[in-house]
Amino acid sequence: MKLLKYLALVLVFALIFSVTSACSFALPQNNDEVMVEIVDATVISVNNSTVTVNINGETLDLLAKGGWLIVTSEIVDKGCWGKAKDYVTTGDALIAYSTIVKDNETFNVLAGLKQDENLLFRFAYLKHEAKVHKHTCKYLSVRGQIVDKGDNYLIIEKNGLKGLVVTGGEWFKAGYGEVTWEDVANEFNVNDEIRIFCHNILIMNENFAKTFGIDGFVWGYSGAIINLSNGVALSKI
């Protein structure tokens, strides 16, 4: 099952836009200070801090430490570069990078990468490429029909838009108590209507959406999922 074909419009995930201090790295906050280039490249090598690439015959070492969103054909995850680098191999890739000058030094920074069915995005890059950020201290809701499912995800669709909802972990089931997703996965099935609740929706700019096939992200996910077809209600623990 190739999940990336479902990421054409909206990616919905239960990962908070935060990483540990060990992953700390940020692009400058002012978008005007940063120009991100998206180019075809060849990955030459990967280590714990950099990706070495060849771009039109020029070899560049791109800084890669920091927090990353990881999207593959099987999982959606987040982590420091030490985890993210395992999804990068030598060979052709589409990369997004920025050249930053700080204290009279020049740094080339990896911001995003697309290789085969793997997508990697620096969290700061996602914020940099956002066109609209909708936020509420209460809740925003997303409703859709389940069109596919896996061990730790649901694919939902509404009005032709498909999104990925990560569902693994521990939950509180109304009227029952604490459960794991494995305990209740069979209560969420294809054709069921569900509603999920979140605090933030990030709409990406057109260039990002066209390049990576993702138009939006939902995060600050409270973890509430209601199956409108059978009444099952879950709240993330």
N, C-alpha and C positions, 0 to 999 in steps of 0.2 A: 504494500500500500504506500503510494508516494504522497506524503502529506503536503509537500510544498505547492502542489497544484491548487490547494485550497487556500493558500495564503495570498491570493491575488488581490484581495480588497481590505480585509480587516483582520488583524491579529489580536486576539483577546487572550490575555494570559494572567496567571495568578502570581506574578512575580513583582515584588515591590522594587521601585527604582532606587535601590540602595545597595551598597556593598560595604564590606568591612574596610576599616582604615588601611589594612594591608593592600587593598586594591586601589587606593586613592590615586586619582589622576584626573585632571579636568582640562578641557579646552578652555580658552579664555571665554568669559561669560558674555561679552559683547560680540554678537554675531558679525559685526562689521570688522572685527579684528581677525577673523579667520576665513580663509578661502579654502574650501575642500575640493580637491580634484578627484574625479572618478575616471579611472583608466584601466585598460587591459594590461596585465603584467604577468610575469613568470616568477613564481616563488622559487627561490634558490635554496634557502635554508630557513629553519625556524628554531629559535632557542627560547630560554626563559624570559627574555626581555625584548627581543626584536624579531622582526621578519625581514629577511634580506630578499629584495626583489629586483628584477631587471625590467626596466621600462624604456622601450625604444633604444635599447643598447646601453642605457645608463644603469649602474647598480646603486641601489639605495638601501640603507639600513633604516627601517621604520620602527620607531619605539612603539611597543605594544603593551607595556604594563598598564594595569588598571582594571576596571570592572567592565564585563562584557555580557551582552545578551547573546545566547547561543540558540540557534534554530537549525534543526536537522530534520531529516525525513522521519525521525522517530521521537525526538524529544524537543521540548523547549526548556531552557535552563538559564541560569546566570552563574557567573563566577569570575574569579580573577583570571589573568592571562595564563597562569599555570594550568588551569583547566581548559580554557578556550583553545590553547595552542594544539591540543590533541586532535582538534577538528580541522587542522590545516596541514596540507601535505605539499611537497614540491610539485611544481607543474603550473599550468595556466590558472589564472584567477582574475576576477574583477575586484579592484581595490579602490577604496576611498582613503585619501590621505591628505594631510595638511602640513605645510611648512611654516613653522613658528620661530620667530626670532625673540629671544629673551636674554637680557643681560649680555648683548653682543654675541650671543651664541645662536646658531641655527639648528633646529631640530626638525626632523621629518617624523611625523606621527601617524600611525595607522589608525583610521577612524572606523572603517568598515571593510568587510571582505565577503565575497561571494565565490564559492568554489564548489563545483558539482551541485549537490543538494544542500550544502552547508552555508548558512548565513551567520556572520558574526558582526555585531554592532557595539561600538563603545557607547555607553549610556549618554555621555556628553554629546556624542554625535547625533543621537536621536533627538535630543533637546534642541540642538543646533539646527536641525533640518525640519523642525516642526513649523507648520503653518498656523495651526490653531491648537490651543490648549484649553480644554474645558475642565473646570474643577469645581467641586462642591464639597463642603464639609459634611453634607448629608449623603445623598446617594444619587448616582446616575444609574439608569438601568438599561440593559440590553436584552432583548427578547428574540428568540429564534427557534427554529425547528432542528432537532438533531438529525443530521444526514449521514453521519458516520461516527465511529468511536474506536478508541484503542485502550490500552491498559491504563493510561493516565491522562487521557484527553477526550474531549468531545468536539466534533466538528458541527457547528451550528450555521444555519442559513436563514436570511430574511431578505425578501425583495431582491434575490439574486446575489446578495453579499454573503460571503462565507467567512467564518472566523473560527479560530482555534482557542478552546478553553481548557487550560490545564487543571486537572481535577485530583491529582494524587494527594496523599497525606491523610491526616486525621480530621474528622468532622464531628459535629453534633447533629444527630438526626432528631427532628422534632417528634415528640411522643415516644422516643426510644432511648436515646442516650448517645454516648460516644461510640463512633464507628470509624473504620478505615475506609478509604475509597473502594478497596477490594470487596468490602462487605456489602456495599450498596450499588456497585457498578451495574448490576443486572436490573436495577430499578430505573435506569436511564437508558432508553433504547431508541433506535432509529425511528423517526416520525413523531417522537414525543416533543411537545412544546415546552421550552424552559425559559426562565428569566434569571439573569444574574445581575449582581449589583456591584458598583465600583465607585470610585471617587474622582477618577481622572480619565479623560479621553484625549489622546494626542493625534491630531490629523497632520500627516506629513505633506511636504511640498510636492509639486508635480514631478520634479526631476527625481527625487528619491523614490516616489511611488513607481515611476516608470522603470527605473533602474533595478529596483529590488523586488517589485511586485507586491509591496505592502503599502497601503494607504493610511492605516491608522493603528494605534495601540490603545489598549485599555489597561490601566493599572491602578494602584491604590485599591486593589480588589479586596473587598470585605470578606469574600468567600461565601456569600449567601447564594445558594442555587435553589430555585424552586421548580419542580417538575409540575407544570400546569396540567399535564395529562393525567397524572395519578395522585397528585397532592403531596408527594414526598418533598420535604423541605430540609435543606442542610445548611449549617452555618460552620464556617471554618474555625477550627480550634487554634 
